[in-house]
Amino acid sequence: MNRFGRSPRPALSGMRKALGWVLFGLYVLVFPWLMGLIQRAFHGALPVAEANVVYYLVCAALVCALFWDFLRRSFHHLVDFLPENLLALAAALVGGAAGQLAVRFLPLPMEDPNDVSYAQQYLLSPRATVLILVVLMPLVEEVFFRGLVFETLRPLGLPAAWVVSAAGFAVYCVWQFAWTTGDPRYLLLAVRYLPAGVALTWCRERGGSVWTPVAAHMGLNALTLWYVQGVPLPAVS
């Protein structure tokens, strides 16, 4: 029983955790490489937006298939603790949005490539971009970071679960830029995603259901997509 005397928080079984970490590793390290390989094989002829929609649909389907029982029990927990989860959702949206806006004023040595990428994608294919950023991406990432990572480390103590879930998410959002350019300074951009990581992790712990940070992530990504519409795009030569 939890602190409210009702149903326990949904947790992942040992087997689901093990398989989840395998899928997480594939999602971070292998799937993007395969996607790039497919694009190169077609010499850039595949429509980027449509290809990305298929990519994230496949990832979301794999996540839902593997974590179906956890997601189902998390939904029941959301319904059982609806007032707590709604308050956690509202606080995460306000705190995460305020934090992300504040860190944008920090002087960093380079611009965030995600801003330009999101603005370009939305300009070329708005519906596909909204589907990816506001629906599919939050679902996949929250199940991994606030589900798998958080639940794996929670038995070791909340500080460890909090730090790795929040900071790991922030680094995940920018590590590929440091890797592809060979410039480790891009890792400094993780500070822009740390408020969202903290807000989403707090939302998960406070509400108890992984669906609450999924909804908060959707809202924060929608705000980000609205914000980057004012980002000037590079000229096409």
Phi, psi and chi 1 to 4 in degrees:
 res  aa     phi    psi   chi1   chi2   chi3   chi4
   1 MET       -  145.5  -55.7  -68.4  -76.2      -
   2 ASN   -94.7 -169.8   66.5   10.3      -      -
   3 ARG   -65.9  -15.4   66.3 -176.2 -172.9  -82.7
   4 PHE   -95.9   -1.0  -63.7  102.6      -      -
   5 GLY    76.7   20.3      -      -      -      -
   6 ARG  -120.8 -149.2  -72.0  178.5  -82.4  179.8
   7 SER   -63.8  147.3   58.8      -      -      -
   8 PRO   -71.0  160.9   26.1  -33.9      -      -
   9 ARG   -65.4  143.3  -70.6  170.1  177.2  -96.4
  10 PRO   -63.2  138.3  -20.2   31.9      -      -
  11 ALA  -132.2  164.2      -      -      -      -
  12 LEU   -98.4  140.2  -72.4  167.6      -      -
  13 SER   -73.7  164.5   67.0      -      -      -
  14 GLY   -60.1  -41.9      -      -      -      -
  15 MET   -65.9  -42.1  178.1   60.3   69.8      -
  16 ARG   -63.8  -37.9  -67.1  -63.4  177.2 -175.8
  17 LYS   -63.3  -45.5  -74.3 -179.7 -177.3  177.9
  18 ALA   -62.3  -47.9      -      -      -      -
  19 LEU   -66.4  -34.6  -67.2  174.4      -      -
  20 GLY   -63.1  -40.5      -      -      -      -
  21 TRP   -67.0  -33.4  -80.2  103.2      -      -
  22 VAL   -64.1  -47.1  172.6      -      -      -
  23 LEU   -64.8  -38.6 -179.4   58.3      -      -
  24 PHE   -61.2  -44.5 -172.0   29.1      -      -
  25 GLY   -62.2  -40.4      -      -      -      -
  26 LEU   -64.6  -40.3  -67.6  173.2      -      -
  27 TYR   -64.8  -38.2  175.0   73.6      -      -
  28 VAL   -83.1  -41.3  173.6      -      -      -
  29 LEU  -106.6  -31.8  -59.6  174.5      -      -
  30 VAL  -103.7  -48.6  178.1      -      -      -
  31 PHE   -57.7  -45.1  -69.5  172.2      -      -
  32 PRO   -60.8  -37.8  -23.4   34.7      -      -
  33 TRP   -64.7  -42.8  174.1   77.9      -      -
  34 LEU   -63.7  -39.3  -75.4  176.0      -      -
  35 MET   -62.5  -43.7 -174.0   63.8  173.9      -
  36 GLY   -64.1  -37.9      -      -      -      -
  37 LEU   -63.7  -42.2 -168.7   65.4      -      -
  38 ILE   -64.6  -43.0  -67.6  171.7      -      -
  39 GLN   -60.8  -43.1  -73.5  -76.0    1.3      -
  40 ARG   -67.2  -34.9  -71.5 -167.5  -65.5  -87.2
  41 ALA   -64.2  -30.9      -      -      -      -
  42 PHE   -94.2    9.1  -77.9   85.5      -      -
  43 HIS    53.9   38.9  -54.6  -72.2      -      -
  44 GLY    74.5   10.8      -      -      -      -
  45 ALA   -77.9  -20.6      -      -      -      -
  46 LEU   -71.4  132.9  -74.1  178.4      -      -
  47 PRO   -61.5  124.1  -18.4   30.1      -      -
  48 VAL   -61.9  -47.4  174.6      -      -      -
  49 ALA   -61.3  -48.4      -      -      -      -
  50 GLU   -65.6  -38.8  -72.7   73.9    7.5      -
  51 ALA   -64.2  -39.4      -      -      -      -
  52 ASN   -67.7  -35.5  -76.0  -22.0      -      -
  53 VAL   -62.7  -46.6  167.3      -      -      -
  54 VAL   -60.8  -42.6  172.7      -      -      -
  55 TYR   -58.5  -49.7  170.8   79.2      -      -
  56 TYR   -74.0  -28.8  -84.2  101.9      -      -
  57 LEU   -63.9  -41.8  -80.3  172.9      -      -
  58 VAL   -63.8  -45.2  170.6      -      -      -
  59 CYS   -61.8  -43.6  -68.9      -      -      -
  60 ALA   -64.8  -38.8      -      -      -      -
  61 ALA   -64.6  -41.1      -      -      -      -
  62 LEU   -64.9  -41.9  -70.1  172.6      -      -
  63 VAL   -64.1  -45.8  163.9      -      -      -
  64 CYS   -65.5  -38.4  -71.4      -      -      -
  65 ALA   -65.6  -43.6      -      -      -      -
  66 LEU   -73.2  -40.3  179.9   57.8      -      -
  67 PHE  -105.7   24.4  -63.7  102.7      -      -
  68 TRP   -58.2  -46.5  177.9 -106.4      -      -
  69 ASP   -65.0  -40.5 -174.7   60.8      -      -
  70 PHE   -63.1  -42.6  172.4   68.7      -      -
  71 LEU   -66.5  -38.5  -68.6  170.5      -      -
  72 ARG   -64.5  -47.1  178.4 -175.8   58.0   81.2
  73 ARG   -67.9  -32.0  -72.8 -177.6  -73.3  111.6
  74 SER   -66.5  -35.1  -70.5      -      -      -
  75 PHE   -66.9  -42.4  179.3   77.6      -      -
  76 HIS   -62.5  -38.7  -70.0  -49.2      -      -
  77 HIS   -64.6  -39.6 -169.2   91.7      -      -
  78 LEU   -58.4  -45.4  170.0   67.4      -      -
  79 VAL   -67.1  -42.1  174.9      -      -      -
  80 ASP   -65.1  -33.2  -70.8  -18.4      -      -
  81 PHE  -118.5   43.9  -63.0   89.4      -      -
  82 LEU   -58.8  -46.6 -169.7   57.6      -      -
  83 PRO   -59.4  -43.7  -24.7   35.1      -      -
  84 GLU   -63.0  -41.4  -66.3   88.5  -11.6      -
  85 ASN   -72.2  -35.3  -80.9  -81.4      -      -
  86 LEU   -66.5  -39.5  -71.5  177.5      -      -
  87 LEU   -65.6  -41.3  -73.7  172.8      -      -
  88 ALA   -64.1  -39.3      -      -      -      -
  89 LEU   -63.0  -47.7  171.6   60.7      -      -
  90 ALA   -62.2  -44.1      -      -      -      -
  91 ALA   -65.0  -39.5      -      -      -      -
  92 ALA   -66.0  -39.4      -      -      -      -
  93 LEU   -64.8  -46.3  -73.9  172.3      -      -
  94 VAL   -68.4  -49.5  173.2      -      -      -
  95 GLY   -65.6  -43.3      -      -      -      -
  96 GLY   -64.9  -43.6      -      -      -      -
  97 ALA   -64.9  -43.4      -      -      -      -
  98 ALA   -64.5  -41.1      -      -      -      -
  99 GLY   -66.6  -41.8      -      -      -      -
 100 GLN   -65.0  -37.7  -75.8 -175.1  -50.0      -
 101 LEU   -66.7  -40.7  179.4   61.7      -      -
 102 ALA   -64.6  -43.5      -      -      -      -
 103 VAL   -73.0  -14.7  -64.3      -      -      -
 104 ARG   -67.9  -16.4  -76.1 -173.8  175.2  -86.9
 105 PHE   -88.1   -3.8  -67.5   97.9      -      -
 106 LEU   -73.2  135.7  -67.7  175.9      -      -
 107 PRO   -73.9  117.0   26.3  -32.5      -      -
 108 LEU  -121.1  153.5  -65.7  173.3      -      -
 109 PRO   -72.8  -10.2   24.6  -34.1      -      -
 110 MET  -150.6  160.4   64.7  -81.0  -63.6      -
 111 GLU   -79.2  156.8  -64.9  -63.1  -36.1      -
 112 ASP   -80.1  114.4 -171.2  -11.9      -      -
 113 PRO   -60.9  -24.4  -21.9   33.5      -      -
 114 ASN   -62.2  -36.1  -80.8  -32.1      -      -
 115 ASP   -60.3  -48.7  -73.2   -7.3      -      -
 116 VAL   -67.2  -40.6  174.1      -      -      -
 117 SER   -62.4  -46.1  175.1      -      -      -
 118 TYR   -64.3  -41.7  -65.6  162.3      -      -
 119 ALA   -64.3  -41.4      -      -      -      -
 120 GLN   -65.4  -44.7  -73.3  178.3  -34.1      -
 121 GLN   -62.7  -40.7  -68.7  175.1   32.9      -
 122 TYR   -67.8  -37.5 -175.5   79.5      -      -
 123 LEU   -63.3  -39.6 -177.6   64.6      -      -
 124 LEU   -80.9  -37.7  -65.1  173.3      -      -
 125 SER  -150.7   82.8 -174.0      -      -      -
 126 PRO   -62.4  -43.1   18.4  -30.0      -      -
 127 ARG   -66.5  -42.0  -74.5 -179.2  -67.6 -176.2
 128 ALA   -65.2  -39.2      -      -      -      -
 129 THR   -65.6  -42.2  -56.7      -      -      -
 130 VAL   -63.3  -42.9  169.4      -      -      -
 131 LEU   -60.6  -42.5  177.3   60.5      -      -
 132 ILE   -71.0  -54.4  -67.0  168.6      -      -
 133 LEU   -74.8  -34.8  -68.8  179.7      -      -
 134 VAL   -99.3  -17.9 -176.8      -      -      -
 135 VAL  -119.2  -62.9  179.5      -      -      -
 136 LEU   -73.8  -47.0  -60.7  176.1      -      -
 137 MET   -60.3  -47.2 -169.6 -178.5  -69.8      -
 138 PRO   -60.2  -39.7  -26.1   36.1      -      -
 139 LEU   -60.7  -50.5  172.5   60.9      -      -
 140 VAL   -65.2  -48.6  172.8      -      -      -
 141 GLU   -68.9  -36.5  -68.0  178.2   -4.9      -
 142 GLU   -71.6  -36.1  -71.2  -50.6  -55.3      -
 143 VAL   -62.7  -37.4  171.4      -      -      -
 144 PHE   -72.9  -54.8  -79.3  136.3      -      -
 145 PHE   -80.9  -42.6  -75.7   99.7      -      -
 146 ARG   -96.4   -6.1 -105.1   58.4   64.3  176.8
 147 GLY  -104.7  -75.8      -      -      -      -
 148 LEU   -62.2  -57.0  176.6   66.2      -      -
 149 VAL   -63.2  -48.1  173.8      -      -      -
 150 PHE   -63.9  -44.4 -167.8   80.0      -      -
 151 GLU   -70.6  -31.4  -74.9  -61.1  -38.1      -
 152 THR   -67.3  -40.2  -61.0      -      -      -
 153 LEU   -92.3  -14.9  -64.3  175.2      -      -
 154 ARG   -57.0  -40.5 -158.9  170.3 -171.1  -87.9
 155 PRO   -61.9  -22.1  -24.3   34.7      -      -
 156 LEU   -82.3   -8.6  -56.8  178.5      -      -
 157 GLY   126.1  144.6      -      -      -      -
 158 LEU   -61.2  -38.4  -80.0  177.4      -      -
 159 PRO   -56.8  -44.3  -28.0   36.5      -      -
 160 ALA   -64.3  -43.6      -      -      -      -
 161 ALA   -63.4  -41.9      -      -      -      -
 162 TRP   -63.5  -51.6  -90.5   72.7      -      -
 163 VAL   -62.9  -48.8  169.2      -      -      -
 164 VAL   -69.5  -39.8  177.8      -      -      -
 165 SER   -65.2  -45.6  179.7      -      -      -
 166 ALA   -77.0  -51.2      -      -      -      -
 167 ALA   -70.6  -36.9      -      -      -      -
 168 GLY   -62.3  -39.2      -      -      -      -
 169 PHE   -62.9  -43.1  169.2   75.2      -      -
 170 ALA   -62.8  -43.6      -      -      -      -
 171 VAL   -68.6  -38.8  172.8      -      -      -
 172 TYR   -57.1  -36.1  161.3   77.8      -      -
 173 CYS   -67.3  -17.2  -69.6      -      -      -
 174 VAL  -131.3   -7.6  -62.1      -      -      -
 175 TRP   -61.5  -31.9   75.6  -88.5      -      -
 176 GLN   -64.4  -28.6   69.2  -87.4   21.4      -
 177 PHE   -70.7  -39.9  -55.1  126.7      -      -
 178 ALA   -65.4  -37.0      -      -      -      -
 179 TRP   -71.1  -47.6  176.0  -97.2      -      -
 180 THR   -72.8  -30.5   55.1      -      -      -
 181 THR   -93.6  -17.5   64.1      -      -      -
 182 GLY    74.5   13.4      -      -      -      -
 183 ASP  -110.5  104.4 -171.8  -12.7      -      -
 184 PRO   -65.6  -12.4   24.2  -32.9      -      -
 185 ARG   -64.4  -21.2  -66.7 -178.7  -58.0  167.2
 186 TYR   -63.1  -22.9  -84.5   98.8      -      -
 187 LEU   -64.9  -22.0  -66.8  175.0      -      -
 188 LEU   -63.2  -24.3  -64.0  173.8      -      -
 189 LEU   -65.9  -12.7  -67.6  171.2      -      -
 190 ALA   -59.0  -25.4      -      -      -      -
 191 VAL   -61.5  -25.7   71.2      -      -      -
 192 ARG   -70.9  -23.8  -75.0 -165.2  169.1 -174.5
 193 TYR  -104.0   -5.6  -60.8   88.3      -      -
 194 LEU   -66.2  -41.3 -170.2   57.3      -      -
 195 PRO   -58.6  -40.6  -26.4   36.3      -      -
 196 ALA   -64.9  -42.5      -      -      -      -
 197 GLY   -59.7  -42.9      -      -      -      -
 198 VAL   -66.6  -45.0  171.0      -      -      -
 199 ALA   -63.0  -42.1      -      -      -      -
 200 LEU   -69.9  -36.9  -66.3  169.0      -      -
 201 THR   -68.3  -41.8  -55.7      -      -      -
 202 TRP   -61.2  -41.4 -178.5   88.4      -      -
 203 CYS   -60.5  -42.4 -176.2      -      -      -
 204 ARG   -64.2  -45.8  168.1   71.6  169.1   93.8
 205 GLU   -70.5  -39.3  170.6   60.0   19.8      -
 206 ARG   -71.5  -44.7 -175.4   67.3  175.9  178.2
 207 GLY   -84.0  -34.4      -      -      -      -
 208 GLY    91.3  -15.7      -      -      -      -
 209 SER  -107.9  137.3  170.5      -      -      -
 210 VAL   -70.0  -19.8   75.4      -      -      -
 211 TRP   -67.9  -24.1  -72.9  107.0      -      -
 212 THR   -68.9  -50.0  -48.6      -      -      -
 213 PRO   -65.4  -27.7   18.4  -30.6      -      -
 214 VAL   -59.4  -47.8  167.4      -      -      -
 215 ALA   -64.9  -40.7      -      -      -      -
 216 ALA   -64.8  -40.3      -      -      -      -
 217 HIS   -63.6  -39.5 -162.9  154.8      -      -
 218 MET   -60.2  -45.6  -70.7  177.1  175.0      -
 219 GLY   -64.1  -42.6      -      -      -      -
 220 LEU   -66.9  -38.6  -68.6  174.4      -      -
 221 ASN   -67.5  -35.5  -85.5   13.0      -      -
 222 ALA   -63.9  -41.3      -      -      -      -
 223 LEU   -64.9  -40.4  -71.3  172.0      -      -
 224 THR   -62.8  -43.7  -62.3      -      -      -
 225 LEU   -62.8  -38.7 -169.0   56.7      -      -
 226 TRP   -65.8  -40.7  171.4   78.8      -      -
 227 TYR   -65.4  -43.0  176.8   86.1      -      -
 228 VAL   -73.9   -5.5  -61.0      -      -      -
 229 GLN   -63.9  -20.8  -63.0  -45.1  -59.4      -
 230 GLY   -90.3    1.5      -      -      -      -
 231 VAL   -77.2  127.1  172.8      -      -      -
 232 PRO   -68.7  132.0   23.1  -32.5      -      -
 233 LEU   -88.5  147.5  -60.9  179.3      -      -
 234 PRO   -65.6  146.1   21.9  -31.9      -      -
 235 ALA   -68.9  142.0      -      -      -      -
 236 VAL   -93.9  122.0  178.8      -      -      -
 237 SER   -84.3      -   57.2      -      -      -
